[in-house]
Protein backbone atom coordinates (compact mmCIF):
# COMPACT_ATOMS: atom_id res chain seq x y z
CA UNK A 1 0.00 0.00 0.00
CA UNK A 2 1.44 3.43 -0.89
CA UNK A 3 2.59 5.65 1.97
CA UNK A 4 -0.07 8.30 1.26
CA UNK A 5 -2.82 5.70 1.66
CA UNK A 6 -1.26 4.36 4.86
CA UNK A 7 -1.16 7.88 6.28
CA UNK A 8 -4.86 8.21 5.45
CA UNK A 9 -5.53 4.88 7.20
CA UNK A 10 -3.77 6.09 10.36
CA UNK A 11 -5.51 9.48 10.26
CA UNK A 12 -8.95 7.94 9.73
CA UNK A 13 -8.42 5.27 12.39
CA UNK A 14 -7.32 7.83 14.97
CA UNK A 15 -10.18 10.16 14.03
CA UNK A 16 -12.63 7.33 14.70
CA UNK A 17 -10.99 5.85 17.80
CA UNK A 18 -9.00 8.72 19.28
CA UNK A 19 -6.20 6.49 20.53
CA UNK A 20 -4.68 3.24 19.26
CA UNK A 21 -1.93 0.75 19.80
CA UNK A 22 0.60 0.14 17.05
CA UNK A 23 -0.81 -3.37 16.62
CA UNK A 24 -4.26 -1.90 15.92
CA UNK A 25 -2.85 0.51 13.33
CA UNK A 26 -0.94 -2.33 11.68
CA UNK A 27 -4.09 -4.47 11.59
CA UNK A 28 -5.87 -1.55 9.92
CA UNK A 29 -3.26 -1.55 7.13
CA UNK A 30 -0.51 0.84 8.20
CA UNK A 31 3.13 -0.21 8.53
CA UNK A 32 5.17 0.46 11.64
CA UNK A 33 7.53 2.56 9.51
CA UNK A 34 4.71 4.92 8.45
CA UNK A 35 3.58 5.32 12.06
CA UNK A 36 7.16 6.11 13.07
CA UNK A 37 7.54 8.64 10.24
CA UNK A 38 4.27 10.31 11.20
CA UNK A 39 5.46 10.54 14.81
CA UNK A 40 8.79 12.11 13.79
CA UNK A 41 6.96 14.57 11.52
CA UNK A 42 4.72 15.64 14.41
CA UNK A 43 1.55 14.35 12.72
CA UNK A 44 0.77 12.02 15.63
CA UNK A 45 1.93 11.79 19.23
CA UNK A 46 3.08 8.61 20.93
CA UNK A 47 1.92 8.21 24.49
CA UNK A 48 4.12 6.26 26.86
CA UNK A 49 3.09 4.22 29.87
CA UNK A 50 3.49 5.96 33.21
CA UNK A 51 4.71 3.88 36.12
Secondary structure, 3 states (H helix, E strand, C coil): CCHHHHHHHHHHHHHHHCCCCHHHHHHHCCCHHHHHHHHHCCCCCCCCCCC
